[in-house]
């Protein structure tokens, strides 16, 4: 063998070895800026994020490599905006409040069949709470109609048809009522709410993760059931199966376990909400004040409370809570309406205040307030200097971090 061929073979061997090492650890991103938020509320901007089962590797803003145990990470946030191009889709809300924006939805043999990100989806009917037609992330709105003991079809003219959902296809909804079997044009329908007697929570255990996708979908999965490749994330969804999600379609990953006590698990101890004229109003749980998905700071949130000025919500603090963590913002769809003062109190002692305005600071990144044995938490929203009557304030994913 000549020296030239030996040199060539050596170069090819080194190239092959480098390629194998490059793909040995699945990576989220090569140079994209990513925000890591820790369990204690601290955050860091990183790049070159890669993942192994128990640790997350990355480069800091200075370019230095670093590694952290996965259990210290609360959120992985990619700086990606939600897609505004999707104007018509079908929304499925599951009984665990997950949301899937799908196409080609059919009901067959007690299962919803649909296409989701070019994959086939099959969901048992008892895990679906509501079906929305012709919606997207910005206009999906929770129905105010109570299904009571029946399935309910809500028409575009706001008429309500009660009965039993039999099936539907691209053109018609087959519905059994006291007056006989009806065939309702799908083009005239807003949504279908299913019999709550069928509703069953999808089991996800005490340690799970939520994926927030660019199309507005929210998926929950067991946190340890992730399977990474360089460009895709394969997740196992209980009772549904395995889905392959492109990394470029993920806006945020949230990790949850038994240390996190979400406020939406409990109703407030007390609440008082009234408008500018003194009329009593109400708040919405897991929706904004208009009943739409919580969307603030160009981020979608699965849980929280939507209110308008003036509002006061009081919650009991768990005895083993060490901090209260929350995001806060004016709703992204509120246009220029909104100039509010925010006050947070522990046992009637104010510990934090903020001013939000659509023309200035309209979103507050996650903050952590220490708790030292206090019993009550009060969240107040008051009119700002302009006294806007159209403000829409979202308490986004508020939770208590519990002591280990």
N, C-alpha and C positions, 0 to 999 in steps of 0.2 A: 504494500500500500504506500502510495506516495505521500510526502508531507502535506501536499495540498489537500488530498482526499481526507487525511486524518484531521486536518484543521476544519474541513467542511463538516465532517461527521461530528466533531466536538461541538461546533456551533449549533448544528441541528439538535444535538442532545440537550444543550443548555436551553435552546428555544422551547423544546418539548417540556422540559422540567419547569421552566417559568410558566408555561401555559397551564400545566397541571396545578401548580401552586396558586395561580391566579384564580382558578375556578374551584379551588378546594373549599373555600369558605363562601357561602352564599352572601351576596352583598346587596343592600338596598340601593346604594347610590355611589357613584364615583366622585362627583364633585358637587352635587346638589346640596343646598343648605337645609339642614334638618334641625328642629328644636326638640331637645330632650327635656322633659319635665320630671323631676324626682318626686318621690313619695312625700317629701316634706315641703313641696311647693317650689323649691329652687329649680332653675332651668339653665340650659346651656345650648349654644348654637354649635353644631358639629357638622362634619362631612364624612364621607367614606364609611358609612355605617354598615356593619356586617353583624351577623347573628349566629350564635351557637346556642345550644339548648338552655344553658344556664348563665350565659354572659353575652353582653353586647359590646362590640369593639367599634371604635370610631377614631377620628382625628379631631382635635380641638381647633378653635379658631386660630391658634398659633401654628397649627400644622403638626403638633405633637401627637403621637398615638396614645390611646388610653383604652381602658376596659373597665366595665362596671358589671356587677351581678345583675341579672335581669330583674330580680325582686326589688331592686332599688328604683327601677324605672316605672313611672306612672303613665306617661304619655310619650308617644313618638309622633311628632307632627311635621308633615311635609308642607312646604309653603306652596300649596296648590289651591286654586280657586275652584269652586263648584261650577259645573257646566251650566251655562245659561242658554245653551243652544237647544236643549231638550224641551220641547214645548208640549208634546202630547205623549203620554205613556199611561200605564196602568200601575197603580200602587196597591201593594198588598201589605196590610199591617197585621202582624202575627200577635198571638196572645201574650208574648213576652215583650211587646212593643217594638220588635224589629220591623224594619220597613224595606221592602223590595220593590224597586221600579222595574217592571217586566214588560214583555210583549207576548202576543199570541197566547193569551190566557184562555184556558178551557177548564170546565169542571167535568170530570169523568170518574165514575166509580168511587165517589167520596174523596177524591183527591184533586187538588188544583194543579194543572199542568201548564207550564209556561216556559218562555225563553228568558234567561237572565245572563247578560254578558256573553251571548252566543253559546250558552250551555242550557241543557234541559233541566228543569226544576220540577220536582214532584213533592207537594206538601199536603199532608192529611187535612181534611176540611176542619177538623176540630182544633187545629192550630192557627186558623185564620180568623181574625176578629172583624176585619172590614176590607172591602175591595173598593178602590176609587178609580173612576174612569177619567181619561183625558186630563191628567194632572202632571205636575213636575214638582221639584223641590220647593219652589217659591209659592205654589198655590194649593198644595195639598192641605186640606182643612178638615179637622175632626168634625164629624157629624154630631149635631146636637140632639138627634132623635134617639130615644131610648128604645131598643128592640123589644124590651119586656120579654115575653115568652116566645116571640115569633122572629123569623127572619124578616128583614125590612129592605125594600128597594126604595131609594129616594130618587125621584125624577127631577129633571132640570127645572120644571115649573114648581118644585118644592112639594108636590103631592107625595104621599107616603102610601106604599102598598105593603100590607102585612100578610105573611103566609109562610110557606116553606119553599126554600130554594131547591129546585130539582136538578137543573143543569143550565149551562149557557155556552154559547159559542160566539163566533165573531159578530153575529148579527142579532141574536135574540137571547133573552133571559127567560127560562121556563120556570114558572112560579105557580105553586099550588095554593089556592086561597079558598075561603069559605064559599065563594061564588063560582068556584070551578078552576080549571087550569088556564093560566094566562100566558101569553107570549108577548113580552115587553121588548120593544126595540132597544138595543143597547145604546144606540145613538141618542136616545132620550133620557138616559139614566146617568145620575151623578155617582151613586155608590150603592153598595150592598152591605148591610150590617147583619152579621150572622147570630143565630140564637146563642145567647151567652151560656146556656146549659151545655153546649158543646165545647166551650172554651176550655182549653187545657194548657197550662204553662209548659213550655218546652224546657226540660231539665238541662241546666248548664253547670250545676255544681256551685261551689263557693269560690272557685278561682276561674275567672273567665276574661275574655277580651272582647272589645267591640271594635269593629272596623267601620270607618266612615268613608264612603266612596264618593267620587266626583259626581255621580249621577244622583246623589242624595240618599242612596240606600244605606241602611244601618244593619250590620250583621253581628250576632253574638256567637261566640264559640269558646270552647274550653281552651284556656290560655296555653296549655302544654301540647295542644294538638296542631301546632303550626308545622308545616313542612315547606321549607324555603328552597327555591331555586334562584338563579340570578335575576330573573325578570318576573317571576310569579310567586304567589303565596297560595299554597293549597291548605284549605281549612276544612275541618270536619264539623258539620253542622248537625246537632242532635235531631233525629227523626227526619232529616232532609237528605243528608249524604255529603259527599265531598264536592267542594267548588274550587275552581282554580281562578284566582284573582290576579290580574296584572298589577305589578307594583306601581306602575304609572297611574293607575286608577284609584289609588288609596290616598286620601287626604290626611287621615289621622288614625292611630291605633291607641285605644285606651285599655289599660289593664286594671282589673278589679278583683278584690279578694275579700276575705272576711274582716279585714281592717277598715274597710270603707263602708260607712253607714250613710247611704244616700238619703237626702231629706224627703224625696218623693215616696219613700216607704211609709211615711207617717203623714197624717193630716195635721195641719198646724193646730197648736193648742187653742189659739185664738187668731182671728183675722178681722181686719176692718178695712174696707175699700169703699171709697166714695169719689164721685167725679167733681168737676169744678163747681157744679151747682148744688152739691151736697146730696145728690142721689146715690143710694147704695148700689155698688157694683160688685163684681166678683173677680176672682183670679182663675187662671187655667193651669192645670197640672200637666207638665210635659208638652205644653203648647204655648204659643204667645197669647197676648190678650185678645187677638182676633181668631184664635183657634187653629192657627197654622203652626208648622214645625218651627222650633226654636232656631233662629238663624241670626247670629250676631258676629261682627268682626269677620265676616266671610267664613264663618265656621258653623257647622251644624251640630246641635247638641241633642242627645236622646232624652235627657231628663232635665227637669228644672221647673220653674214657675214663670208664667207670663202675667204681668200686671200693668195697670195704668196708674197715674197719679190720681188721688193719693191712695197709698196702699201701706198696710202694716200687717206683717205675718210674724207670728210668734211660735217658736218650736221649743220642745223640751230637748235638753242636751243630754246625751248618754253619759252615764257616770264615769265611763272609762275613755271619754273623748280627750284627745290632747290638742287638737286644732280643728278649726273650721276652714275649709278650702272651697273657693268658688270663683267663677268668672261672672262678669256682669256687663251688660251692654244694651244699647238701644237696638231695636229690631232693624235689620238691614232694609226692610221694606217700608220703613216709616218716612221715607223722603226727608224733608227738612224739619219734620215735626219732632220735637223732643228737646227739652232743656230741663233737666231734673236734678234734684239733690238727693243723694243716697246717704242713709244713716244706718249704721249697724251697732247694736247695743247688746251687751251681755249683762243680764240681771239689771236692766234699766240704766246701765252706765254706758254711754256712747264710747266706742273704742275705735271707730273708723267712719270716715265720711268721704264722699266723692261727688263730683259734679260731672254729669254727662251732657253732651250737646252734639247734635248731628254736624254742626259746623266746626267742632273742635275735637274734644276727646269723647268718642262715642262708644268705645269698648275698653274694658279693663281686663288685662291679662290675668290669669289665675293668681290669686292672692291667698295667703295663709294667715289666719288669726289664731294666736295661742289661746288655749282654754285652760284655766286653773281652777277647776271645781265649780264653775258657774252652773246654774240650773236652766236658765232660759236664754234663747237667742231671739232677738227682734230685728227683722229686716224691714226698713222703712223707705218708701219712695215718696218724695214731696215735689210739688211744683217748683220749677226753677224760676229764674228772673222773668222769663217771657210768659210764664203761665200757659204753655201750650196745652190744648185739650186733646191733641191727637198723639201724645207720646205713647210709646209701646216699649216697656222695659222687660228684659229677660234676665232672670236669675238662672245662670247656666251651670248645670251639673253641680249643684252645691252638695257637699257631703262633709261629714265628720270623719277625721282620721282617728282611729281608735288605737289605744296603747296595745302593744304586743303582749 
